[in-house]
Amino acid sequence: MTDSFDLTKGEARPADPADHATLETAQVVAMVILLASVAAVMFAATSVTAKRGMQHTNVLTALIVSLIVTTGIIGVVVVFDPPDRVTLPGIALLAAAGLAGDGVGRLSMLSAVDRLGPSIAIPIQTAAYPLIALLGGIVLLSENVTVVHFLGAAAVVAGVWVLLGPNSQGGQPAAASSKRRPRPKWSALVLPVLAGIGFAVSDLFRKSGVKEIPNPAFGAFVAVTTILLLWLTAALVNPRFRRQLRLGPGWGWLVASGACVAVSLLALFAALETGAVSVVGPIVAAQPLAVVFLSWIILRQIEHVTFRMVMGAVLVVAGVILIAVAV
C-alpha cells in the first residue's frame, strides 16, 4: 500500500485502509453491474436471434439446436472449472431446474416469441413472476401492500395494456406497418406467463442445487443436459417427432441463440456470486428494453417496432423494478 502526500503539512502520510476498501468495493459493484448488464443483453439477444432463426423452421428444432449449443459452451467451462464435490440430491435438484426452466420455461418462451414476437412476449414474461408472486402474497399470505408495490403493479398492468390494448400495432414487417396486425389470441398470451413461471420455479430448484454443489456452471450444465437428453430420446423413439426436426436457411441464428443463453447464464451466475440479488435482479429485469432495441436492429423485416411497444416495455420494466425493490 502506497503512502499519500498531505498538502496541508507538506509530508507523506500512510494511506487510509478505509479508502482502499472503499475503492475495492466500488470496483466490485461496477463489475457486478457490468456482468448483470451483459446477462440482460444476452437474454434479450436470445429471443431476438431465435425469432430470426425460426423463420424457416419450427419451435422444437430451435429448442434442440439452442440446447445443444448451450450445453457445449457451458460444458467447456465446467471442464476447466469442475465441481469439488457432487451429491445425488444436488444432481436431482439441478435436473428439476432443467425440467422447469430449460424445459417448460424455454419451450414456452420460444413458442411465445414465435407467435407474438419478442417485443411483446418478453415484457409479459418478465412481468409474470413478480406480479403473480405479489398477488399470491396478498391473497394467500395476507401480506401488506405498500404504495411502491401498488405503483409497480399499476405500471406493469399499464405496460401490458399498452402492448396489447385497442389499436396496438406491431409484429409485422415494416413494409406492412400501415395495416393493423391481428390481435393475439388469448391462448398465445398464456405462453409468456408460463415461461416466466417456469424460469422462476427453475431458479428455486437451482438455488437449492447450488447449495449442494457449489458450482454454478456445473449446475447450469446439469440443467440443460437433462432436458436435452429428454428431447433427443423423444426424437429417437418417436418417428413423427423426429420428422418435425429440420434445419432451415437461418439455422445460424439458432446457434447464436444457444450461445447467447450460455453467455447470459454464466454472466448471471458470476454476478450473483459477488453481488446482491437486489442489485442484479432489477438490471436483468430491464431486458425488455434491450429486446426492443435489438428487434429494431435485427428484425426490421419481420417485426415492426412501434413507439407503443417501446412505451409498453418501459412501463413493464419500471413496474417490475418497483416490485423488486419494495421489500
LOKOL-449878 format. One line per field, with one value per residue (C-alpha): residue in one letter; x, y, z. Coordinates in nm, 3 decimals. Example, Ala and Ser with C-alpha at 12.3 -4.5 7.8 and 13.67 -1.06 7.14 Angstrom:
<atoms>
resn [a; s]
X [1.230; 1.367]
Y [-0.450; -0.106]
Z [0.780; 0.714]
</atoms>
This chain:
<atoms>
resn [m; t; d; s; f; d; l; t; k; g; e; a; r; p; a; d; p; a; d; h; a; t; l; e; t; a; q; v; v; a; m; v; i; l; l; a; s; v; a; a; v; m; f; a; a; t; s; v; t; a; k; r; g; m; q; h; t; n; v; l; t; a; l; i; v; s; l; i; v; t; t; g; i; i; g; v; v; v; v; f; d; p; p; d; r; v; t; l; p; g; i; a; l; l; a; a; a; g; l; a; g; d; g; v; g; r; l; s; m; l; s; a; v; d; r; l; g; p; s; i; a; i; p; i; q; t; a; a; y; p; l; i; a; l; l; g; g; i; v; l; l; s; e; n; v; t; v; v; h; f; l; g; a; a; a; v; v; a; g; v; w; v; l; l; g; p; n; s; q; g; g; q; p; a; a; a; s; s; k; r; r; p; r; p; k; w; s; a; l; v; l; p; v; l; a; g; i; g; f; a; v; s; d; l; f; r; k; s; g; v; k; e; i; p; n; p; a; f; g; a; f; v; a; v; t; t; i; l; l; l; w; l; t; a; a; l; v; n; p; r; f; r; r; q; l; r; l; g; p; g; w; g; w; l; v; a; s; g; a; c; v; a; v; s; l; l; a; l; f; a; a; l; e; t; g; a; v; s; v; v; g; p; i; v; a; a; q; p; l; a; v; v; f; l; s; w; i; i; l; r; q; i; e; h; v; t; f; r; m; v; m; g; a; v; l; v; v; a; g; v; i; l; i; a; v; a; v]
X [0.000; 0.149; 0.167; -0.024; 0.103; -0.064; -0.074; -0.153; 0.162; 0.385; 0.470; 0.379; 0.120; 0.018; -0.274; -0.601; -0.706; -1.069; -1.007; -0.856; -1.150; -1.396; -1.218; -1.228; -1.599; -1.671; -1.480; -1.676; -2.007; -1.904; -1.812; -2.144; -2.335; -2.136; -2.198; -2.570; -2.594; -2.425; -2.673; -2.969; -2.848; -2.767; -3.107; -3.264; -3.046; -3.157; -3.519; -3.442; -3.199; -3.437; -3.718; -3.492; -3.388; -3.745; -3.846; -3.772; -3.813; -4.018; -4.003; -3.886; -3.591; -3.497; -3.515; -3.295; -3.034; -3.006; -2.984; -2.702; -2.502; -2.569; -2.467; -2.146; -2.032; -2.112; -1.959; -1.625; -1.638; -1.709; -1.410; -1.178; -1.363; -1.508; -1.701; -1.513; -1.789; -2.104; -2.403; -2.710; -2.960; -2.777; -2.797; -3.170; -3.238; -3.040; -3.215; -3.550; -3.429; -3.365; -3.711; -3.877; -3.652; -3.493; -3.797; -4.118; -3.965; -3.757; -4.011; -4.286; -4.059; -3.970; -4.335; -4.437; -4.164; -4.268; -4.638; -4.626; -4.281; -4.010; -4.114; -4.447; -4.359; -4.054; -4.208; -4.505; -4.269; -4.058; -4.365; -4.534; -4.348; -4.323; -4.686; -4.814; -4.593; -4.732; -5.095; -5.030; -4.875; -5.177; -5.441; -5.273; -5.039; -5.224; -4.909; -4.922; -4.915; -4.708; -4.752; -4.445; -4.600; -4.917; -4.730; -4.524; -4.828; -5.009; -4.711; -4.695; -5.067; -5.043; -4.746; -4.924; -5.233; -5.019; -4.867; -5.196; -5.472; -5.701; -5.533; -5.199; -4.977; -4.651; -4.527; -4.540; -4.278; -4.212; -4.347; -4.683; -4.690; -4.987; -5.201; -5.331; -5.187; -5.424; -5.481; -5.300; -5.517; -5.558; -5.420; -5.091; -5.074; -5.059; -4.720; -4.505; -4.676; -4.598; -4.239; -4.198; -4.334; -4.114; -3.798; -3.895; -3.951; -3.623; -3.441; -3.577; -3.451; -3.120; -3.055; -3.108; -2.898; -2.605; -2.603; -2.547; -2.296; -2.142; -2.051; -2.298; -2.156; -2.193; -2.548; -2.638; -2.469; -2.674; -2.995; -2.955; -2.815; -3.117; -3.375; -3.155; -3.128; -3.506; -3.572; -3.313; -3.462; -3.807; -3.670; -3.513; -3.818; -4.090; -4.062; -4.335; -4.148; -3.824; -3.977; -4.057; -3.689; -3.548; -3.290; -3.383; -3.164; -3.148; -3.003; -2.703; -2.934; -3.041; -2.676; -2.632; -2.939; -2.792; -2.460; -2.643; -2.817; -2.482; -2.318; -2.621; -2.630; -2.256; -2.269; -2.575; -2.419; -2.093; -2.285; -2.480; -2.163; -2.030; -2.332; -2.663; -2.984; -3.127; -2.865; -2.858; -3.234; -3.353; -3.076; -3.165; -3.533; -3.457; -3.404; -3.730; -3.567; -3.276; -3.527; -3.699; -3.365; -3.231; -3.562; -3.539; -3.190; -3.222; -3.593; -3.677; -3.818; -4.004; -4.132; -4.214; -4.119; -4.354; -4.341; -4.623; -4.405; -4.125; -4.356; -4.510; -4.166; -4.059; -4.370; -4.330; -3.963; -4.037; -4.313; -4.103; -3.817; -4.054; -4.198; -3.846; -3.715; -4.029; -3.917]
Y [0.000; 0.335; 0.648; 0.964; 1.323; 1.559; 1.903; 2.084; 1.963; 1.900; 1.548; 1.192; 1.012; 0.645; 0.568; 0.513; 0.143; 0.258; 0.444; 0.131; -0.081; 0.172; 0.163; -0.218; -0.217; 0.030; -0.187; -0.496; -0.313; -0.188; -0.543; -0.679; -0.411; -0.493; -0.867; -0.818; -0.585; -0.846; -1.106; -0.879; -0.801; -1.167; -1.283; -1.027; -1.140; -1.498; -1.425; -1.193; -1.433; -1.722; -1.531; -1.468; -1.835; -1.968; -1.803; -2.123; -2.389; -2.467; -2.419; -2.773; -2.751; -2.412; -2.550; -2.853; -2.661; -2.393; -2.656; -2.838; -2.517; -2.405; -2.744; -2.746; -2.399; -2.446; -2.794; -2.644; -2.407; -2.699; -2.893; -2.609; -2.545; -2.879; -2.902; -3.006; -3.247; -3.393; -3.522; -3.713; -3.469; -3.183; -3.356; -3.420; -3.055; -2.926; -3.172; -3.045; -2.692; -2.803; -2.953; -2.634; -2.373; -2.522; -2.745; -2.559; -2.210; -2.208; -2.403; -2.161; -1.864; -1.976; -2.052; -1.708; -1.537; -1.730; -1.637; -1.291; -1.158; -1.082; -0.719; -0.837; -1.180; -1.085; -0.790; -1.011; -1.294; -1.056; -0.921; -1.257; -1.388; -1.076; -0.985; -1.336; -1.352; -1.018; -1.125; -1.462; -1.294; -1.069; -1.340; -1.640; -1.487; -1.164; -0.964; -0.587; -0.386; -0.070; 0.230; 0.120; -0.225; -0.063; 0.170; -0.121; -0.338; -0.046; 0.020; -0.348; -0.361; -0.032; -0.162; -0.483; -0.281; -0.055; -0.360; -0.543; -0.286; -0.141; -0.012; -0.167; -0.237; -0.415; -0.765; -0.734; -0.626; -0.255; -0.256; -0.364; -0.120; 0.063; -0.246; -0.326; -0.651; -0.922; -0.911; -1.202; -1.487; -1.520; -1.874; -1.729; -1.484; -1.779; -1.878; -1.590; -1.614; -1.986; -1.909; -1.659; -1.908; -2.187; -1.976; -1.866; -2.226; -2.322; -2.055; -2.203; -2.552; -2.415; -2.215; -2.528; -2.737; -2.493; -2.513; -2.888; -2.850; -2.500; -2.466; -2.251; -2.353; -2.720; -2.650; -2.491; -2.779; -3.043; -2.848; -2.804; -3.155; -3.310; -3.156; -3.203; -3.577; -3.599; -3.424; -3.632; -3.953; -3.843; -3.782; -4.128; -4.325; -4.121; -4.106; -3.841; -3.618; -3.681; -3.577; -3.236; -3.161; -2.973; -2.703; -2.406; -2.144; -1.942; -2.217; -1.996; -1.766; -2.063; -2.138; -1.774; -1.802; -2.101; -1.919; -1.617; -1.840; -1.982; -1.640; -1.497; -1.781; -1.762; -1.382; -1.402; -1.660; -1.467; -1.152; -1.332; -1.486; -1.144; -0.916; -0.888; -1.003; -0.657; -0.514; -0.788; -0.854; -0.510; -0.488; -0.826; -0.731; -0.446; -0.693; -0.594; -0.260; -0.444; -0.669; -0.369; -0.218; -0.546; -0.616; -0.276; -0.366; -0.738; -0.793; -0.492; -0.712; -0.940; -0.724; -0.356; -0.193; 0.092; 0.373; 0.197; -0.113; 0.098; 0.266; -0.067; -0.216; 0.090; 0.070; -0.304; -0.269; 0.021; -0.179; -0.492; -0.291; -0.116; -0.451; -0.596; -0.314; -0.279; -0.509]
Z [0.000; -0.102; 0.106; 0.017; 0.045; 0.291; 0.122; 0.448; 0.619; 0.320; 0.431; 0.339; 0.548; 0.544; 0.312; 0.491; 0.470; 0.465; 0.138; -0.015; 0.099; -0.042; -0.378; -0.387; -0.300; -0.579; -0.825; -0.719; -0.757; -1.101; -1.207; -1.078; -1.271; -1.585; -1.555; -1.486; -1.786; -2.006; -1.879; -1.958; -2.310; -2.382; -2.254; -2.488; -2.778; -2.713; -2.804; -3.095; -3.264; -3.203; -3.375; -3.673; -3.686; -3.663; -3.989; -4.181; -3.914; -3.602; -3.227; -3.145; -3.383; -3.242; -2.888; -2.955; -3.156; -2.889; -2.614; -2.794; -2.832; -2.475; -2.336; -2.538; -2.432; -2.063; -2.076; -2.182; -1.884; -1.649; -1.788; -1.681; -1.354; -1.232; -0.902; -0.590; -0.490; -0.643; -0.448; -0.566; -0.406; -0.578; -0.917; -0.863; -0.776; -1.074; -1.306; -1.175; -1.251; -1.608; -1.644; -1.519; -1.680; -1.990; -2.047; -1.964; -1.948; -2.264; -2.473; -2.369; -2.431; -2.783; -2.860; -2.733; -2.934; -3.244; -3.211; -3.052; -3.138; -2.879; -2.826; -2.683; -2.541; -2.333; -2.142; -2.046; -1.947; -1.738; -1.559; -1.498; -1.196; -0.974; -1.044; -0.966; -0.656; -0.538; -0.592; -0.426; -0.124; -0.084; -0.129; 0.034; 0.291; 0.371; 0.311; 0.337; 0.016; 0.015; -0.210; -0.405; -0.460; -0.586; -0.821; -0.954; -1.020; -1.183; -1.411; -1.513; -1.593; -1.784; -1.981; -2.081; -2.178; -2.396; -2.565; -2.621; -2.588; -2.854; -3.170; -3.071; -3.369; -3.438; -3.505; -3.883; -4.140; -4.169; -4.524; -4.390; -4.099; -4.246; -4.189; -3.846; -3.714; -3.592; -3.219; -3.050; -2.929; -2.555; -2.574; -2.703; -2.412; -2.171; -2.316; -2.186; -1.847; -1.835; -1.937; -1.655; -1.401; -1.538; -1.509; -1.157; -1.038; -1.203; -1.001; -0.678; -0.765; -0.892; -0.573; -0.363; -0.600; -0.596; -0.216; -0.251; -0.536; -0.513; -0.878; -1.080; -1.419; -1.333; -1.214; -1.546; -1.731; -1.547; -1.606; -1.982; -2.031; -1.857; -2.086; -2.394; -2.330; -2.287; -2.619; -2.803; -2.658; -2.772; -3.121; -3.132; -3.017; -3.193; -3.575; -3.601; -3.361; -3.547; -3.880; -3.732; -3.681; -3.977; -4.019; -4.235; -4.402; -4.080; -3.861; -3.778; -3.583; -3.371; -3.296; -3.197; -2.972; -2.789; -2.747; -2.604; -2.350; -2.236; -2.202; -2.021; -1.767; -1.698; -1.661; -1.435; -1.205; -1.190; -1.095; -0.823; -0.676; -0.574; -0.593; -0.412; -0.576; -0.505; -0.742; -1.006; -1.029; -1.142; -1.404; -1.554; -1.539; -1.780; -2.066; -2.247; -2.330; -2.493; -2.674; -2.831; -2.938; -3.081; -3.255; -3.423; -3.549; -3.634; -3.703; -3.920; -4.195; -3.952; -3.668; -3.692; -3.361; -3.276; -3.021; -2.840; -2.798; -2.654; -2.404; -2.304; -2.240; -2.037; -1.818; -1.758; -1.667; -1.431; -1.264; -1.220; -1.069; -0.826; -0.713; -0.677; -0.458; -0.242; 0.039]
</atoms>
